[in-house]
């Protein structure tokens, strides 16, 4: 069984492949006292993967699939300070195998997002954001059955910086970069191999990770569309050993392209996203499809708007 868990990206708090209302890595902010609640469904599947940098077929188990139902929300504490949370429910499985997958709530995540600087130019609006946050497992789920495991079973902490420029007619470019620190997980075994060495303990280190995303798109009060490129890499770890199943210490790397769209009907948003992993290391060549619905609630007499760097207001 030589596959790899794509869901580690969710554990790391990376939303490049997810439905976006407002996330830690974009140029959107909720105004003060506004709350956006999103419910999204994602399906991820792959039948080929990279073992180290060698591409292989997953013919012994068939296609790996995961289904993710995510509850996510963002609240405007101030116009320049938002709190964001996420809680996914994950189901995994294989198309042609006696091996069963797992299901359950994964990790609950919480972030603070700050609009550090915004300036108007003759061409448009330039804004910079910073995000800090982390995640913890919701329960003691199985970790060392990748890719069927629903997560990495450890805490994480992340820092993220975002730069966004939006023209006066709604064209925008957003660049975000982040770094995620992760702790150790307890596995259901008394030892593990890492970099050719046997460790006689059930506490296994989860590699830290770095990522960046570039988005180009257009936004109005009625819709938002963009195309993006995402790069994710663990900063340490080892390769999948030949004829062995992957362990949580493995070094994952991926390059992903995708398309995102959102349409607004009053305070209701309908969102869709499609992405494809085009290159990787110790990673599944995954196709992910998402659909979701979001609604903005207003509390305490705010001005009922969500802003994209203070450019066209989304009413």
C-alpha positions in Angstrom: 0.0 0.0 0.0 1.9 3.0 -1.3 -0.3 6.1 -1.3 -0.1 9.5 0.3 -2.6 11.6 2.2 -3.5 14.8 0.4 -5.5 15.8 3.4 -2.4 17.0 5.2 -2.9 20.3 3.5 -6.1 20.7 5.5 -4.2 19.9 8.7 -1.7 22.6 7.8 -4.5 25.1 7.5 -4.0 25.7 3.8 -7.2 26.6 1.9 -5.8 27.1 -1.6 -7.9 24.0 -2.7 -11.0 24.9 -0.7 -14.1 27.0 -1.1 -13.4 30.6 -0.3 -15.7 33.0 1.4 -12.9 34.6 3.3 -9.9 32.6 4.2 -6.5 33.2 5.9 -4.8 33.5 2.5 -6.9 35.9 0.4 -7.6 39.6 0.1 -11.2 39.5 1.6 -12.2 41.1 4.9 -15.6 41.0 6.7 -16.7 44.5 7.9 -17.3 45.0 11.6 -20.1 42.9 13.1 -20.6 41.0 9.9 -20.5 37.2 10.0 -20.1 34.9 6.9 -21.1 31.2 7.4 -20.1 28.8 4.7 -21.0 25.1 4.2 -19.0 23.4 1.5 -18.6 19.9 0.0 -15.4 18.7 -1.6 -14.5 15.5 -3.4 -10.9 14.6 -4.0 -9.7 11.6 -6.0 -6.6 10.1 -7.5 -5.3 6.8 -9.0 -1.7 7.8 -9.6 0.9 9.2 -7.3 4.5 10.1 -7.0 6.7 7.8 -4.9 9.6 10.1 -4.4 9.8 11.7 -7.9 8.7 8.5 -9.7 5.1 8.4 -10.9 3.2 5.2 -10.1 -0.2 3.7 -10.6 -2.4 2.8 -7.6 -3.7 -0.3 -9.5 -3.6 -2.6 -6.4 -6.2 -0.5 -4.6 -7.9 1.4 -7.3 -8.9 5.0 -7.0 -8.5 6.8 -3.7 -11.4 9.1 -2.8 -12.1 11.5 0.1 -15.2 13.4 0.7 -15.0 16.5 2.9 -17.9 18.5 4.4 -16.6 21.7 5.9 -18.2 24.3 8.2 -16.3 27.5 8.0 -17.0 31.1 9.1 -15.5 34.5 9.4 -16.5 37.4 11.8 -15.5 41.0 11.7 -14.3 42.0 15.1 -13.3 45.3 13.4 -13.2 46.4 9.8 -9.4 45.6 9.9 -9.5 42.5 12.2 -11.4 39.2 11.5 -11.6 35.9 13.3 -11.9 32.8 11.1 -12.7 29.2 12.0 -13.0 25.8 10.1 -14.2 22.3 11.0 -14.1 19.6 8.3 -15.8 16.2 8.4 -13.8 13.7 6.3 -14.6 10.3 4.8 -12.0 8.3 2.9 -12.1 5.0 0.9 -10.8 3.0 -2.1 -12.6 1.9 -5.2 -11.1 -1.6 -5.6 -9.9 -2.8 -2.2 -10.9 -4.8 0.9 -9.3 -2.1 3.0 -11.9 0.2 4.6 -11.4 3.9 5.0 -12.1 6.2 7.9 -14.5 9.0 8.7 -15.0 11.6 11.3 -14.4 15.2 12.3 -10.8 16.1 11.6 -9.1 19.3 13.1 -10.7 22.5 14.3 -8.8 25.6 13.1 -8.9 29.2 14.3 -7.1 32.3 12.9 -6.9 36.0 13.4 -6.6 38.1 10.2 -5.4 41.7 10.2 -5.5 44.3 7.4 -2.1 45.9 8.3 -1.9 48.5 5.5 -4.1 49.8 2.7 -3.4 52.6 0.3 -5.2 54.1 -2.7 -3.3 54.7 -5.9 -4.3 56.2 -9.3 -4.7 52.6 -10.6 -6.4 50.9 -7.7 -6.0 49.7 -4.1 -2.9 48.0 -2.6 -3.4 46.1 0.7 -1.3 43.9 3.0 -2.7 41.4 5.5 -1.2 39.1 8.2 -2.8 36.0 9.6 -1.9 33.9 12.7 -3.6 30.8 13.8 -3.5 27.1 14.4 -5.4 23.8 14.7 -5.9 20.9 17.1 -7.4 17.4 16.4 -11.0 17.0 17.5 -10.4 13.5 18.8 -7.8 10.7 18.8 -8.2 9.4 15.3 -5.9 6.9 13.5 -2.8 8.6 12.0 -0.6 5.9 10.6 -2.9 4.4 7.9 -2.2 6.9 5.1 -3.9 7.8 2.9 -7.0 6.4 4.6 -6.3 8.4 7.8 -8.5 11.5 8.0 -5.6 13.7 9.2 -2.2 14.0 10.9 -3.4 14.0 14.5 -1.3 16.8 15.8 -1.5 20.5 16.6 -0.3 23.1 14.1 0.5 26.8 14.2 0.8 29.0 11.1 1.8 32.5 10.0 0.7 33.9 6.7 1.3 37.2 4.8 -0.9 38.4 1.9 -0.4 41.2 -0.6 -3.4 42.2 -2.8 -3.7 44.8 -5.6 -7.2 45.5 -7.1 -7.7 47.9 -9.9 -10.6 50.4 -10.0 -12.5 48.2 -12.4 -12.2 45.1 -10.3 -9.2 43.2 -11.7 -7.0 41.8 -8.9 -3.8 39.9 -8.2 -3.2 38.3 -4.8 -0.1 36.7 -3.5 0.1 34.8 -0.2 2.9 32.9 1.5 2.7 30.9 4.7 4.7 28.7 7.1 3.1 26.0 9.3 4.7 24.4 12.4 3.4 21.0 13.4 4.0 18.8 16.5 4.2 15.1 17.0 1.5 12.4 16.7 1.1 9.2 18.6 0.8 6.2 16.3 -0.6 2.7 17.0 2.9 1.1 16.7 5.9 0.9 19.0 8.5 2.0 16.4 8.9 3.6 13.0 11.6 4.1 10.3 12.7 7.7 9.4 15.6 8.5 7.1 16.8 4.9 7.3 16.9 4.7 11.0 14.6 2.7 13.4 13.1 4.7 16.3 11.6 2.7 19.2 8.8 5.1 20.1 5.2 5.7 19.1 5.7 9.5 19.0 6.3 10.5 15.4 7.3 14.0 14.2 5.1 15.6 11.5 7.2 17.8 9.1 6.7 21.5 9.0 5.4 23.0 5.8 5.6 26.1 3.6 3.3 27.2 0.8 2.5 30.1 -1.5 -0.4 30.9 -3.8 -0.8 33.4 -6.7 -4.3 34.4 -7.8 -5.4 36.5 -10.8 -9.1 37.3 -11.2 -12.0 39.8 -11.3 -14.5 40.8 -8.7 -17.7 42.8 -8.7 -20.7 43.1 -6.3 -22.3 40.2 -8.2 -19.5 37.7 -8.8 -15.9 36.8 -8.4 -13.7 34.6 -10.6 -10.0 33.7 -10.5 -7.3 31.3 -11.6 -4.6 30.3 -9.3 -1.3 28.4 -8.8 -0.4 26.9 -5.5 2.9 25.4 -4.3 3.1 23.3 -1.1 6.2 21.7 0.4 7.3 20.1 3.6 10.6 21.5 4.7 11.8 18.1 6.1 10.9 14.5 5.9 11.8 11.4 3.9 10.6 9.6 0.8 8.2 6.7 0.6 10.3 3.5 0.9 9.9 1.1 -2.0 7.1 -1.4 -1.5 6.2 0.2 1.8 3.2 2.3 2.9 3.9 6.0 3.6 4.4 7.3 7.2 3.4 10.7 8.6 7.1 11.7 8.4 7.1 11.7 4.6 8.1 14.8 2.7 5.1 16.0 0.6 5.4 18.4 -2.2 2.8 19.5 -4.8 2.1 22.1 -7.5 -1.6 22.8 -8.2 -3.6 24.8 -10.7 -7.2 25.7 -10.2 -10.3 27.8 -11.1 -12.6 29.5 -8.6 -16.0 31.2 -9.0 -18.6 32.8 -6.7 -22.0 34.3 -7.5 -23.9 36.5 -5.1 -27.7 36.6 -4.7 -28.2 39.3 -2.0 -26.4 38.0 1.1 -26.3 34.5 -0.3 -23.2 33.3 -2.2 -22.8 30.2 -4.4 -19.2 29.0 -4.8 -17.5 26.4 -6.9 -13.8 25.4 -7.3 -11.9 22.9 -9.4 -8.2 22.1 -9.0 -5.6 19.6 -10.4 -2.2 18.6 -8.9 0.2 18.8 -11.9 3.5 17.9 -10.2 4.5 16.4 -6.9 6.7 14.4 -4.7 5.3 11.6 -2.4 1.9 13.0 -3.4 -1.3 11.9 -5.1 -2.1 13.3 -8.6 -5.3 14.6 -7.3 -8.4 16.2 -8.8 -10.6 18.1 -6.4 -14.1 19.5 -7.0 -15.9 21.8 -4.5 -19.2 23.4 -4.2 -20.5 25.5 -1.3 -23.0 28.1 0.0 -22.3 31.1 2.1 -24.6 33.6 3.9 -23.7 36.9 5.5 -25.4 37.9 8.7 -25.2 41.4 10.2 -25.1 42.1 13.9 -25.2 45.3 15.8 -25.8 48.0 13.1 -22.8 47.5 10.7 -23.0 48.5 7.1 -23.6 44.9 5.8 -20.7 44.5 3.4 -17.7 42.3 2.7 -14.8 44.1 1.1 -12.0 43.1 -1.2 -9.3 45.5 0.0 -11.9 48.2 0.3 -12.5 48.0 -3.5 -16.0 47.3 -4.9 -18.2 46.5 -1.9 -20.0 43.2 -2.0 -23.6 44.0 -1.0 
